[in-house]
Amino acid sequence: MLADLHIHSIHSDGTNTPGELVAIAKANGIKTIALTDHDTVDGLDDFLKETEKNGIRGIPGVEISTSVDGVRIHVLGYMPDRRNQKLNDFFSRISMARTENTRAILQANIRRGTITYSWEEVQRHFPSKKWLCSSHVYEAMLKDGLYKDWSQWIPFYYDYFSKKSGVYIDIDGFTSREAIEVIREAGGIAVVAHPKLIWNDSKLVELLDEGIQGIEAYYPEHTEKDTDNYLSFARKHQLLITGGTDWHGMVTMNQVTIGDCGINDSELNLLLGKFKEIDNPL
């Protein structure tokens, strides 16, 4: 049995509601999933109601996005107290920074003439959303007829918002140490996400010193050799093992569906057992 512990919804940059995510998992025969939206826990109440209603084990989570000196490190947090004030204050700060970053990159594209769609038009489609990213810009343009469907999303991202775009701006001020601390202080379990995408395995040793508790060894972009390497690292340093598809719905970067990547029952039980040791109520 696989547990897919890396899934995103419309509450961050996915295109599925929590209910739709649960329906996909159920159709795929997946019994355990985790919602790990970027920098928000707003979708967790609906998610847990839907999983309970459909007989699926739902694990509340989050993915915190950090970047220092151009090095991106994402930290997954499993089963934090989503009502923790410090956690939510942190999310408020990072949401504002992410939104401002998206606005700045869009305006840089407008100045160079590659996009003629204004920030105000993006905001019109998402008046109550706490943070906006590149997929929201595309979705707004899609709703206004500038794109026909989601098939052009990946080239749109790489041409206009990625590091290869020529106008990329990093989000500074949020470190992996701070992300790990805020997750652990909220009673959650801190796990380094998709370690290969850090592109520097020496950073993993630094994360040990910062208090990381697990590693996402199973991930669509990991080769078999990569997975074996991260499993060995986890065993050597007594880390928990997680895995998942990083599903974002129509904007998923890898050719996967929910449940194509994840962990087995014994690995899941170790994660749940660690949470019981913390003894922090959901």
N, C-alpha and C positions, 0 to 999 in steps of 0.2 A: 504494500500500500504506500502511496506517495502523499505527502502533505506539501502543498504549494504555499510557501510562506513569504511570497513577495508579489503582491498584487496591488494595483492602484485603481482608484475610482474617479468619478467626476469631481470629488472634493479636492483633488489636487490636479494632476495632468492626465488622468485617464478619461475614457469616453463612455464608460459603463457606470450605471448607478450601482450601489451596493447590492440591491436586489437582483440586478442583471448578472452581477458577478457570481452570486450564489446559484442562480439558475444555470449558468454555464458550468460551474463546478459540478452541480448535481447531474447535469446531462452527461458530463464526462466521467462520472463515477468517482469523483474525488470526495473523500470524506472529511478532510481537514484543510482549511485555507486560512490565511492571515491577510487582513487588510493593512497595508503599509503605505498609506498615502504620504506624499512629501510634505513634511513640515506642518502637518495638521492632524488632529484627531476628530475632526468634525463629523466624519462619516461613520464613526465606530458604533454609535448607538443604533442606527438603522441597520448596519451590517450585522451586529450581534442578534438583533431581533429576527432578521431574515435567516440567519444560519440556524437559530433555534427552531424556527417555524418549519424549516426544511430538513431537519435531522442531520445537519452538518456541524462539525465542530468548528467554531469560529474563534480565531485567536486575534485579539486586538493588537495592533502594532502601529509603527510609524517609521518613516525613513527621513533622517535629517541630512540635508545636503550641506557639506562644508567645502571650502576651498582656501588654501593658503599658498601664496606664491605660485599660483597656477596649478597646484596639485589638488585634484578633486578626491575627497574621501567622503563616502556616504556611510552613515551609521544607521543600521536598523535597530529599532527598539521594540522588544516584544513584551506585552502585558504591563505597560506602565500604568500608573493611576492617571487616567486621562483627565481628571479634574484637578490635578496638581497645579497650583498657581504658578510656580516657577516654570514648569513645563509650558504652560499656556502663554506666559509672558515672553518666553523665548520664541515661541511660534509667532507671536505678534510682531516681534522685531524682525525675524527672518522673512516673514510674509511681506512686510513693507519693503525690505531690501530686495527681495526677488522681483516684486512688482516694479520697483524703480529701475532695476537692472533691465527688465524686459522693455520698459518704456525707452530707456537710453539706447538700447540696441536698435529698436524700431526707428527711433528718430535719426540714428546714424545712417540707417538704410534710406530713410527719406531724404537726407541731405545729399547722399551720393546718387540718388535717383533710381535705386533698385526696387523700392517699394513706394507707392503713392497713397497708401492707406493710413489714415491718421490714428493717433492714440485715442482720441475722443470717440472714434468709431468703434474701436475695440471695447472701450469701457461701456458703450451703449448696450452691447450684447451681454455684458456681465456686470450689472450694476451692484450686485451684492456679494460678489466673489472677493474673498480676502486677499488672494494673490493671483497674479496673472503671469503666464509664461508664454513661450513661443507657440505652443500648440493652441493657446487661446487666441492668439493673433490669427493663426491660420483658420481656426474655426469661425471667427468673426468674418473673415474674408470669404469663407465658404458660404456662410449664411447670406452674405450680400451678393453672391453670385460670381465672385472673382475666381473661384475654383469650383469644379463640377462635383468632386468627391474627395475622399481622403487619399487617393492614389498618389498625389503629388506632395504629400506631407513630408516624406523623408528628404527628397531633394530641396524642398523649401527650407527645412531646418538647416541642412548642411550649407546651403548657399547664403542664407541670411542671418542665422543665429549661432552657428557652431564656431569652434575655434578656427576653422578653415574659412570662415566668411570674410575675414578682413576687418570686421567691425566688432568682433567679440569683446565683451567687457566682463571681467571676472567679478564675482560677488565676494568681497572681503569682509572680515570682521567676525567670522564664525569658524571656530576651530573644531577639529575632531575631539580634542580633550573636553571642550565645553559640551559638545553633543553627548559624549559618553557620560559626563558628570550629570547632566540634566536628566538623562534616561534613568540612570542608576538611582539618583535621588528621588525619582518618582516611582521607585520600586520595580523598574523594568530591567530587562536583560539587554545589554548592548552588544551588537554583533556588527562586524565590518561587512559591508555589502560589496558584492562583485569585486573581490580583491584584484583580479587581473586588470580591471579598468583603472586602477591606480597607476599602473605601469611602472611600479617600483616596489618590489617585494620587501626591500629594506624598511619601508614605512610600516610594515606589519610589526616589526620588532618595537618600533616606537609606540604603536598602538597598545602593545602589551603593557608598557610602562604607564599608559594613560588609563588603563583599566578595562580594556576590551574583554568581553567574556565569551565571544564566539566568532565564527567565521563562516561566511556563505560559500561553502566549497562547491556546491552544485549550482551551476548557472549556465544559461544557454551559450554564452560566448566562451566558456571554459572548455578547452580540449580535455581529453582523457588524462593527458599528462598534467595539465593544470590542476584538475580535480585531485589527482593523486598527490600532487605537491601540497595542496592546501589541506588535504586530509592528514598528511604526515605532519604538517605544521600544527594542526589542531591537536593531534595525539601527543606531540612533543611538549606542547604548552598547556595541555589539559583544557582545551577550549571546546565549547559546544559547537556542533555542526548544524548548519541550516542550509536551505536551498530553495529556489523558486524560479518562476519564469520571468519575473519583472513585467508582468502583463499590464499593458496600458490601453487595451481595447484596440481601436482603429489606429492608434499611433504607436503600437508595440514595434520596437526596432528589430526583434528577432522573429523568425518564422516558427512561432510556438503558439499553443493555446493553453489555457489553465490546466495544470496537472501534468504537463509534458516534462517538467523538471521539479524536483523537490527532494524531500528526505523520507526515509522509511520509518516504520513504527518505533524501532528501538532508538533511533536518533531523536524522534519526536518526544518519546518518553523521557529522555535525558533532559531535554529542554523544559518540559513541563515539571519534571522533578526539581530542577533548579529553581523554578518559580515558586514551588511549594516551600522550598528552603527559605526564600525571601519572605514568604507569608505576608504578602501585601494584597489586600482585596481589590478585585477589579472594580 
